Amino acid sequence: MQAKLGVLRSVIGAGSIVLCVPAAPAAEAAYPTRPVRMIVPFVAGGGTDLLARLISPRLGETLAQQIVIDNRGGAGSVLGTQLLAKAPADGYTLGMMDTAFAINPSLVEKLAYDAERDFTFVAIIATSPSLLITHPGLKVRSIQELIAAAKKRPGKITAGSAGVGSSSHLSTEMLKAAAGIDLLHVPFKGAGAAIVDLLSGHTDLTFVVPGSVLQHIQAGTLVPLAITGKKPPAALPNVPTFASVGLGAVNPEAFRFIAAPSGIPGAVQKRLAGSLATVMAAQDLQTRLTDNGFDPEFLTDQDARAFVTKELRKWRQVVKQAGVKLN
């Protein structure tokens, strides 16, 4: 964490140097002069939506303009991502993107955008583990009990996801392969919808960002089974990691970043990056993100682009190995 905070401080310090360069055109220098839209390419209620709602009020305060959340779920985030790619490159439309951004180019044959060319990667802001949860009605309380139940009833236990090819879907495929079990995949239009269906008992499992379901776990309406990563978050100290129960191959790590259409003015990009650095450096926000299962991360400019490029390559291999295809 100290290293990450050091990066944040260096970015903020670098931001002060910008004041010494020649002034940008008036419209860019005054940015923003009206509310900024932030597209979340999922329905409300999932981890990406949660992060957007944690970050946006603080970013709005720093920019002195309101950040308006615009949930545009559908097609595994493709619809909202396409909307962002086609928006004016003026800094007034941003997107809270997640791992699906890196997965879709390997899953969808003809996207209406190019993941590497059509976006400005403003900042990577968080990574997070994936938590496998169930509802009490399934009557399993551990990953071992789940595996035993699935082997007794192959193909009968249902696993919801944020959509075909989403990180939650691919995590399910990893679990099936690692545990040697057969689960029935049920895709939804976003993690929020999958959680709602799980709460109603219509599906049995799903992978989620921990923070999006903590209140349900505390209320006993959802049951955590296992989590990815090296150790569980502080809010879930007794949940075993997949590695600790011999399922180390179940190891996806979600990431989230703020993007804009390609070609936004350099001064606008610097203003956004500097404002986000200020937001992310706040200790109380760091604590809140951690409490909700996010691991604060901050990379901008070429570092952010290199991070996304690496993820595109990683998930290309995961999709290939899982043999996932859209119908």
Protein Blocks (a to p, Z undefined) as FASTA:
>chain_A
ZZmmmmmmmmmmmmmmmmmpccddfklmmpcfbdcddddfbdehifklmmmmmmmmmmmm
mnopacdddddeeehhmmmmmmmmmpccehpaccdddfklmmmmmmmmbacbdfklmpcc
fbacbdcdddddddfklopabfklmmmmmmmmghkaccddfbehiaklmmmmmmmmmnop
acdddddfbfklmmmmmmnopambdcddfklmmmmmmnopaccfbdcdjbdcfklmmbcc
fklnopamlccdcdddddddehiafklmmmmmmmmmmmmmpmklmmmmmmnopacdddeh
jlmmmmmmmmmmmmmmmmmmnopacZZ
